[in-house]
Amino acid sequence: MTESISVILPTHNRPESLKRTVRSVLSQSLVPDELIIVNDGDDEIPADISDEVRQAGVRFIYRRRDYPSLPASRNVGIDASSGAILLLLDDDVELERKFLEEMSGMFEADKAGQVDGIGAVGTDFSVIPTAKNRLWGVLMFLTGHLRWMPRRCRANTTRLPASLRGLLKPAKFLIGGRVGVRRRVVEDVRFNETFAGYALFEDRDFCYRATQRYAMFVAPSLKLTHHFDKNARPDAFTYGRMLVMNQIHIVSEVLEPGVGKWMLLAWNMAGLVLVHTIYIPLGNHKFHFGVVRGLISGIVHAVAKGITGPSCES
Protein backbone atom coordinates (compact mmCIF):
# COMPACT_ATOMS: atom_id res chain seq x y z
CA MET A 1 0.00 0.00 0.00
CA THR A 2 1.36 3.40 -1.01
CA GLU A 3 2.02 5.71 1.93
CA SER A 4 0.16 9.02 1.91
CA ILE A 5 2.06 11.98 0.47
CA SER A 6 1.78 15.65 1.38
CA VAL A 7 3.42 18.31 -0.80
CA ILE A 8 4.41 21.42 1.14
CA LEU A 9 4.95 24.52 -0.92
CA PRO A 10 5.92 27.88 0.65
CA THR A 11 5.58 30.85 -1.67
CA HIS A 12 6.52 34.54 -1.67
CA ASN A 13 5.60 36.97 -4.49
CA ARG A 14 6.16 34.52 -7.36
CA PRO A 15 2.66 33.82 -8.76
CA GLU A 16 3.70 32.58 -12.20
CA SER A 17 6.43 30.33 -10.81
CA LEU A 18 3.98 29.03 -8.23
CA LYS A 19 1.42 28.13 -10.91
CA ARG A 20 4.07 26.25 -12.90
CA THR A 21 5.16 24.31 -9.83
CA VAL A 22 1.59 23.45 -8.81
CA ARG A 23 0.71 22.27 -12.33
CA SER A 24 3.78 20.04 -12.41
CA VAL A 25 2.59 18.47 -9.13
CA LEU A 26 -0.96 17.97 -10.44
CA SER A 27 0.26 16.41 -13.71
CA GLN A 28 2.18 13.67 -11.89
CA SER A 29 1.60 10.02 -12.77
CA LEU A 30 0.95 9.63 -9.03
CA VAL A 31 -0.70 12.71 -7.56
CA PRO A 32 -0.21 13.50 -3.85
CA ASP A 33 -2.94 13.13 -1.25
CA GLU A 34 -2.74 16.77 -0.31
CA LEU A 35 -1.06 20.02 -1.31
CA ILE A 36 -0.31 22.68 1.31
CA ILE A 37 0.57 26.19 0.12
CA VAL A 38 1.92 28.63 2.71
CA ASN A 39 1.98 32.21 1.48
CA ASP A 40 4.09 34.83 3.27
CA GLY A 41 4.15 37.28 0.36
CA ASP A 42 2.43 40.60 -0.15
CA ASP A 43 -0.44 39.36 -2.32
CA GLU A 44 -2.83 36.43 -2.45
CA ILE A 45 -2.00 33.45 -4.66
CA PRO A 46 -3.69 33.21 -8.10
CA ALA A 47 -7.38 32.48 -7.58
CA ASP A 48 -7.53 29.55 -10.00
CA ILE A 49 -4.94 27.45 -8.16
CA SER A 50 -7.33 26.12 -5.50
CA ASP A 51 -9.85 25.07 -8.17
CA GLU A 52 -7.18 23.25 -10.20
CA VAL A 53 -5.94 21.38 -7.13
CA ARG A 54 -9.40 20.23 -6.08
CA GLN A 55 -10.34 19.24 -9.64
CA ALA A 56 -7.31 16.96 -9.65
CA GLY A 57 -8.74 15.16 -6.60
CA VAL A 58 -6.07 16.50 -4.26
CA ARG A 59 -6.89 17.93 -0.85
CA PHE A 60 -5.97 21.62 -0.74
CA ILE A 61 -4.81 23.47 2.38
CA TYR A 62 -3.91 27.14 2.32
CA ARG A 63 -2.19 29.10 5.06
CA ARG A 64 -1.47 32.84 5.10
CA ARG A 65 1.39 34.38 7.08
CA ASP A 66 2.00 38.06 7.82
CA TYR A 67 5.79 38.24 7.57
CA PRO A 68 8.35 36.57 5.31
CA SER A 69 10.32 33.65 6.73
CA LEU A 70 10.94 30.58 4.61
CA PRO A 71 11.76 28.32 7.61
CA ALA A 72 8.64 29.46 9.47
CA SER A 73 6.49 28.87 6.38
CA ARG A 74 7.93 25.37 5.99
CA ASN A 75 7.13 24.64 9.64
CA VAL A 76 3.55 25.92 9.22
CA GLY A 77 3.10 23.65 6.22
CA ILE A 78 4.52 20.68 8.10
CA ASP A 79 2.13 21.30 11.02
CA ALA A 80 -0.86 21.50 8.65
CA SER A 81 0.01 18.29 6.79
CA SER A 82 -1.18 14.74 7.48
CA GLY A 83 0.88 12.63 5.08
CA ALA A 84 3.34 9.92 6.10
CA ILE A 85 5.77 11.25 3.49
CA LEU A 86 6.29 15.01 3.15
CA LEU A 87 7.72 16.46 -0.06
CA LEU A 88 9.23 19.88 0.61
CA LEU A 89 9.38 22.03 -2.53
CA ASP A 90 10.31 25.58 -3.52
CA ASP A 91 7.92 27.64 -5.61
CA ASP A 92 10.25 27.90 -8.64
CA VAL A 93 10.76 24.20 -9.43
CA GLU A 94 9.11 21.91 -11.97
CA LEU A 95 8.84 18.17 -11.38
CA GLU A 96 9.36 15.51 -14.03
CA ARG A 97 6.11 13.63 -14.62
CA LYS A 98 7.03 10.45 -12.69
CA PHE A 99 8.82 12.23 -9.86
CA LEU A 100 6.32 11.36 -7.11
CA GLU A 101 5.77 7.84 -8.40
CA GLU A 102 9.52 7.13 -8.34
CA MET A 103 10.06 8.74 -4.94
CA SER A 104 7.10 6.87 -3.45
CA GLY A 105 8.39 3.60 -4.91
CA MET A 106 11.76 4.11 -3.22
CA PHE A 107 10.15 4.66 0.17
CA GLU A 108 7.88 1.63 -0.39
CA ALA A 109 10.87 -0.56 -1.28
CA ASP A 110 12.32 0.21 2.15
CA LYS A 111 10.20 -2.32 4.04
CA ALA A 112 12.19 -1.91 7.24
CA GLY A 113 11.64 1.86 7.28
CA GLN A 114 15.34 2.69 7.44
CA VAL A 115 15.32 5.40 4.75
CA ASP A 116 14.28 8.64 6.43
CA GLY A 117 14.72 11.09 3.56
CA ILE A 118 15.34 11.18 -0.19
CA GLY A 119 16.61 14.23 -2.05
CA ALA A 120 16.38 14.97 -5.76
CA VAL A 121 18.85 16.34 -8.28
CA GLY A 122 17.97 19.73 -9.76
CA THR A 123 18.78 21.22 -13.12
CA ASP A 124 19.03 25.01 -13.11
CA PHE A 125 17.13 26.26 -16.17
CA SER A 126 18.85 29.67 -16.06
CA VAL A 127 22.41 28.37 -16.12
CA ILE A 128 24.10 28.27 -19.52
CA PRO A 129 27.45 26.40 -19.58
CA THR A 130 29.58 29.33 -20.72
CA ALA A 131 33.30 29.70 -20.10
CA LYS A 132 32.58 32.23 -17.33
CA ASN A 133 30.22 29.81 -15.58
CA ARG A 134 32.74 26.98 -15.80
CA LEU A 135 35.41 29.28 -14.37
CA TRP A 136 33.02 30.18 -11.55
CA GLY A 137 32.57 26.51 -10.66
CA VAL A 138 36.32 25.93 -10.57
CA LEU A 139 36.94 28.98 -8.37
CA MET A 140 34.15 28.01 -5.96
CA PHE A 141 35.72 24.55 -5.61
CA LEU A 142 39.16 26.00 -4.96
CA THR A 143 37.80 28.30 -2.23
CA GLY A 144 36.28 25.33 -0.41
CA HIS A 145 32.81 26.84 -0.78
CA LEU A 146 30.34 24.96 1.47
CA ARG A 147 32.62 21.94 1.85
CA TRP A 148 32.51 22.22 5.65
CA MET A 149 30.07 19.53 6.78
CA PRO A 150 29.32 17.33 9.80
CA ARG A 151 31.70 14.42 10.29
CA ARG A 152 28.83 12.06 11.12
CA CYS A 153 26.25 10.86 8.63
CA ARG A 154 23.64 8.32 9.73
CA ALA A 155 23.11 7.08 6.18
CA ASN A 156 26.72 5.86 5.98
CA THR A 157 25.93 3.12 8.49
CA THR A 158 22.48 2.23 7.11
CA ARG A 159 22.20 -1.01 5.15
CA LEU A 160 19.83 -0.51 2.23
CA PRO A 161 17.59 -3.25 0.81
CA ALA A 162 18.99 -4.84 -2.35
CA SER A 163 16.42 -3.08 -4.56
CA LEU A 164 17.69 0.35 -3.50
CA ARG A 165 21.43 -0.26 -3.62
CA GLY A 166 22.92 1.80 -6.40
CA LEU A 167 19.82 4.02 -6.53
CA LEU A 168 20.45 5.93 -3.30
CA LYS A 169 23.65 7.57 -2.08
CA PRO A 170 24.29 8.69 1.54
CA ALA A 171 23.93 12.47 1.93
CA LYS A 172 25.07 14.93 4.57
CA PHE A 173 23.18 17.68 2.78
CA LEU A 174 19.97 17.81 0.74
CA ILE A 175 18.61 20.99 -0.81
CA GLY A 176 15.52 22.01 1.15
CA GLY A 177 13.28 22.70 -1.84
CA ARG A 178 13.56 19.21 -3.32
CA VAL A 179 13.50 16.64 -0.54
CA GLY A 180 11.01 14.02 0.66
CA VAL A 181 11.12 13.00 4.33
CA ARG A 182 9.24 10.69 6.65
CA ARG A 183 7.11 12.52 9.19
CA ARG A 184 9.27 11.45 12.12
CA VAL A 185 12.16 13.53 10.76
CA VAL A 186 10.34 16.89 10.83
CA GLU A 187 8.61 16.08 14.09
CA ASP A 188 12.07 15.89 15.65
CA VAL A 189 14.11 18.35 13.56
CA ARG A 190 12.41 21.66 12.84
CA PHE A 191 13.47 24.42 10.47
CA ASN A 192 15.28 27.19 12.36
CA GLU A 193 13.00 30.24 12.32
CA THR A 194 15.76 32.63 13.39
CA PHE A 195 16.83 32.50 9.74
CA ALA A 196 14.62 35.36 8.54
CA GLY A 197 13.19 36.31 5.16
CA TYR A 198 14.78 34.56 2.19
CA ALA A 199 16.73 32.62 4.85
CA LEU A 200 19.89 31.74 2.96
CA PHE A 201 21.25 28.32 4.07
CA GLU A 202 18.22 27.45 6.19
CA ASP A 203 18.15 24.10 4.38
CA ARG A 204 21.81 23.47 5.16
CA ASP A 205 21.14 24.18 8.85
CA PHE A 206 18.18 21.76 8.80
CA CYS A 207 19.92 19.01 6.86
CA TYR A 208 23.14 19.10 8.85
CA ARG A 209 21.11 18.47 11.99
CA ALA A 210 18.85 15.88 10.35
CA THR A 211 21.52 13.80 8.59
CA GLN A 212 23.41 13.24 11.83
CA ARG A 213 20.30 11.64 13.39
CA TYR A 214 18.44 10.18 10.40
CA ALA A 215 19.37 8.22 7.28
CA MET A 216 19.06 10.71 4.43
CA PHE A 217 19.97 9.83 0.86
CA VAL A 218 20.12 11.48 -2.56
CA ALA A 219 18.60 9.75 -5.58
CA PRO A 220 20.48 10.80 -8.76
CA SER A 221 17.62 9.47 -10.93
CA LEU A 222 15.07 11.69 -9.19
CA LYS A 223 15.12 14.98 -11.09
CA LEU A 224 13.41 18.32 -11.33
CA THR A 225 14.03 21.65 -13.02
CA HIS A 226 14.89 24.75 -11.00
CA HIS A 227 13.78 27.88 -12.86
CA PHE A 228 15.67 30.21 -10.52
CA ASP A 229 13.14 33.02 -10.14
CA LYS A 230 14.99 36.03 -8.66
CA ASN A 231 11.86 37.54 -7.09
CA ALA A 232 11.88 37.38 -3.28
CA ARG A 233 15.66 37.07 -3.18
CA PRO A 234 17.63 39.70 -1.24
CA ASP A 235 19.62 42.54 -2.78
CA ALA A 236 23.33 41.90 -3.44
CA PHE A 237 24.59 43.61 -0.28
CA THR A 238 22.18 41.73 1.99
CA TYR A 239 22.97 38.48 0.17
CA GLY A 240 26.71 38.94 0.79
CA ARG A 241 26.15 39.77 4.45
CA MET A 242 23.90 36.75 4.90
CA LEU A 243 26.56 34.54 3.30
CA VAL A 244 28.83 35.42 6.20
CA MET A 245 26.44 35.59 9.14
CA ASN A 246 24.41 32.47 8.38
CA GLN A 247 27.45 30.35 7.61
CA ILE A 248 29.09 31.44 10.87
CA HIS A 249 25.96 30.37 12.73
CA ILE A 250 25.94 26.92 11.15
CA VAL A 251 29.64 26.34 11.75
CA SER A 252 29.46 27.50 15.38
CA GLU A 253 26.12 26.00 16.42
CA VAL A 254 25.49 22.95 14.23
CA LEU A 255 28.82 21.35 13.33
CA GLU A 256 30.89 19.31 15.77
CA PRO A 257 33.70 21.12 17.65
CA GLY A 258 37.06 21.44 15.93
CA VAL A 259 39.58 23.96 14.62
CA GLY A 260 39.49 22.60 11.08
CA LYS A 261 35.96 23.81 10.34
CA TRP A 262 36.92 27.39 11.26
CA MET A 263 40.05 27.25 9.10
CA LEU A 264 38.00 26.05 6.13
CA LEU A 265 35.34 28.70 6.73
CA ALA A 266 37.99 31.45 6.88
CA TRP A 267 39.48 30.17 3.62
CA ASN A 268 35.99 30.08 2.12
CA MET A 269 35.19 33.67 3.19
CA ALA A 270 38.47 35.06 1.85
CA GLY A 271 37.96 33.13 -1.37
CA LEU A 272 34.41 34.45 -1.84
CA VAL A 273 35.62 38.04 -1.52
CA LEU A 274 38.36 37.34 -4.08
CA VAL A 275 36.09 35.51 -6.56
CA HIS A 276 33.33 38.13 -6.49
CA THR A 277 35.99 40.84 -6.90
CA ILE A 278 37.35 39.01 -9.97
CA TYR A 279 33.83 38.84 -11.42
CA ILE A 280 33.11 42.56 -11.04
CA PRO A 281 34.53 43.25 -14.54
CA LEU A 282 33.59 39.80 -15.91
CA GLY A 283 29.91 39.57 -15.00
CA ASN A 284 27.16 41.69 -13.49
CA HIS A 285 29.46 44.30 -11.97
CA LYS A 286 26.74 45.91 -9.84
CA PHE A 287 25.70 42.57 -8.31
CA HIS A 288 29.22 41.33 -7.59
CA PHE A 289 30.30 44.70 -6.17
CA GLY A 290 27.29 44.64 -3.85
CA VAL A 291 28.10 41.09 -2.72
CA VAL A 292 31.71 42.07 -1.96
CA ARG A 293 30.47 45.00 0.15
CA GLY A 294 28.08 42.69 2.00
CA LEU A 295 30.74 40.04 2.58
CA ILE A 296 33.18 42.58 4.02
CA SER A 297 30.44 44.14 6.17
CA GLY A 298 29.47 40.74 7.55
CA ILE A 299 33.06 39.75 8.27
CA VAL A 300 33.82 43.05 10.04
CA HIS A 301 30.58 42.84 12.02
CA ALA A 302 31.26 39.23 13.10
CA VAL A 303 34.85 39.95 14.13
CA ALA A 304 33.95 43.14 16.00
CA LYS A 305 30.86 41.82 17.81
CA GLY A 306 31.56 38.11 18.00
CA ILE A 307 28.04 37.39 16.78
CA THR A 308 27.34 33.75 15.88
CA GLY A 309 23.62 33.96 15.20
CA PRO A 310 22.08 33.96 11.70
CA SER A 311 21.30 37.18 9.89
CA CYS A 312 17.98 38.74 10.81
CA GLU A 313 17.80 40.69 7.57
CA SER A 314 15.03 39.84 5.14
N, C-alpha and C positions, 0 to 999 in steps of 0.2 A: 504493500500500500504506500502510495506517494505521500510523503510528509507535507503538511500545509506550508505554503510559502507566502510571506508578506514582503512586499517591495516598499522600502522607505525612501522617500524622495524629498529632501529639503530643497527649497527654491528661493531665489532672491533676485527680483528684477530681470528675469530672463524668460519672458513669456514664450517666445518662438522656440528657444532651445528646450524649454519645458515641454511644449507640445510635441516636439520631435522625440524626446525621450519617452514620454507617455505612450505615444503611438508605437514606438518600437517594443515597449512592454506588452501592449495589447495585441500586437501582431505575432506574438510568440507561438511556437507550436504547442507549448504548454503554458497557459496563462496562469498567473498567480491567483491565490485565493483572495488577496486583498491588496489594495494600493493605498498607501498613506502619503499624502502630500502635506508638508509643513512649510508654510509661507512666512518668512520674516522680512519680506520686501515692502516697498512703499505702496504697491497696488495689489488688487485682487488678481487671482490667476484667471486665464481666459475662461469665459463662462461655459464654453462647450466641452471642456475637459471632463467635468463630472458626468455629463450625459454619455460621452464616449466610453468612459470606464464602466458605467452601469450597463450599457448596451452590450458590452463584451462579457457580461456575466461576472464581473469582478466587484467585490465589495469595495466601496470608496469611503475613505475617511479623510477629512480635511481639518487641519489645525492652523490657526492664525496666531502669530506671535508679534509683539509690539517692537522688538528691537533685534537687530541682526546679530546672530551668533550661530555659526554652523554647528559647533558641538552641541549647543543647547537644542537646536532644531532636530538634530539626529536623536538626542535623548528623548525629546517629546514624541517623535515618531516611533521609537522603540517602545515607549510606555503605552502608546495607543494600539500597538500591533498585537495580534494573537497567534501568528504563525509559529511553527516549530523551527523553521528556517527563515532567517531575515536577510534579504538582499539589500544592502546599503548602496545607493546610487547617488551620483551627482546629477544636476539638471542640465548638463551639456554633453551627455553621452548617448550613444545609440547602440542597442544590443543587436547582435546577429540573431537570426530568426530562431535558432535552436538553443540559444544561450541557456534559458531556464530549464529546458528539457535535459540538457547535458549536465548542468550543475546539479539538478535534482537527482539524476541518475548516479552521480558520483557519491552523493550523500547516502542514497539508498544502497549502494554497493558496500558501504561501510556498515555491515550488520552489527558489529560490536560497538558502534558509536564512538570510535576513537578519533575520527576526523572532526575537529571543532570549527574549522573555517576553511574556505576555499576562495582564493583571489583570482581575478581574471587578468589577462594581458590587454593593454589598451594601445590602440593606434591613434596617434595625434593627427587629425585631419589637416591641421594648419601647418604642420612641419613639412617643408620641402627639403630633400637632402642636397643642399647646396654645399659648396666648399666651406663657406662661413659657418654653417651649422655643424659640419663634421669637425671643423677646428674647435668649435665650442665644446663638443662632446669630449674631445681629447683633453682640452684644458680643464674641464670640470673633473675628469678622471685624475689628472695630475695633481689637482688641488685637494684630492681626497674628499670631494664634496659628498656629504651624507654617508660616508663609509663607516662612521662611528655607529656601532650597533651593540645590543646586548650580547654578552658572551654565551648566555644560555638560550636554548631554543627547544621547546618541548617536542616539536615535530621531529627533531633529529633522533629521538629515542622511541618514536612511535612506529610500530610494525604495521605496515599497511596490508590489507587483504591483497591477494594475488592479482585481482582484477583491476586494482588501482595503481599497482607498481608500474612506474614509467609514465603514468599520467599525472601524478602529483609530485611536487618537489617541496621539501621543507622550506619555510619562509620565516625570517625574522621580521619582515615588513611587508604589508599589503596595503595598497593604495585604498584609502577610505571610501572612495566613490565607486568601487567596483569589487566588493567583497561580500560573500555570503557566509553567515555564521549561524551556529546553533544558538538557541535562545539562552542557554546557560552562560554563554560567553558574555553577552551584554548585560545579563543580570548581575554578573560579578564585576566586570570591567566597564566602567562608564566613560563616555567622552568627557574630557576635561573642559568645563564651561568657563574657566578663566582665560582660555584662548578666545578672544573676542572677535566679532565681525567675520571677515573672510577667514580668519583663524588658520593662518599658514602653519603647516606641520601638525595640525591637530590629529591627523590620521597616524602620523609617525608616533606621537605620544601614546595614542590608543594602542596601536599595534605592538609597540615595544613592550608595553605592559601585558598585553594579551598573549603574545607569542612565548613569553617566559612561563606562562601558566597553562596554556592550552595549545593543542596541536593544530597549527595553522599551516596551510599549504598553498602553493600557487599552481594553477592548472594552465600550462602553456597553450593548450588547445581551446581554452575558454576565452573568447575574444569579444571586444567591443570597440567602437570608434569614439574617440574623445574629440569633440568639435572645438574645444578651447575657446569658449565665449568669454571675452574680456570684461563684460559687464559684471559688476559686483566685486571686481578685484580692486585692491588698493592702488593708490598712486605710487609712482616709482620710489619716492622718498620713504613712504610708509612701508612699502614692500621691503626695501633694503634694511630698514630698522627692525622690522619683524624677523627677517632672516637671522639677525644677530640675537635678539632677545628671546625668541622662541626656541632657537637651538640651544642657547645657554640653559634655559629651563630644562629641556629634555636631558641634556648631558648631566646636569647637576642633580635632578630629582628622579630621573627614571632609570638611567644606566647604573650598573654596578660601580662601586668605588674603584679608583685607579688613576694613576697619573697619565697613562697613555691616551685616554679619551680626551683629556684636556689638551695634550700636545697635538693630537689630530685635529681637534676643533680649532685651535689657534692657527695651525697650518691652513685649514679650510678657510677661515675668515680672511687671512692675509691673501690667500689665493683668489678669493672672490673679489676683493678690492682690486687686485691686479688685473683679473680677467675682464671685469666690467670697465676698467679704465682702458684696456686695450680695445674694447669694442665701442668706445665712444666715437672714434672716427670710422669704424667698420660697419656699425649697425645703426640702430635708432639712437642717435647721440643724446637726445633729450632724456630718453628712458634710462640709458646706462649711466648718464651723469647723475640723474636723480637717485638711482640705486647706490652709486658710490657715496653720495652724500648721506643717504640713509644708513649704509653700512658703517661709515665712520662715526656718525652720530650715535648709533647703537653701541659700538665698541667703546667710545669715550664715556657714554652714560654708564655702561656696565662696569667699566674699570673704576670710574669715580664713585659710584654709589654701591657697587657690589651687589647689584640686583640680580636675582636668579629666577624671578618669575617671568611668565610669558608676557608679551606685549599686550597692553589693554587698548591699543589703537584699532579702530575699525577701518 
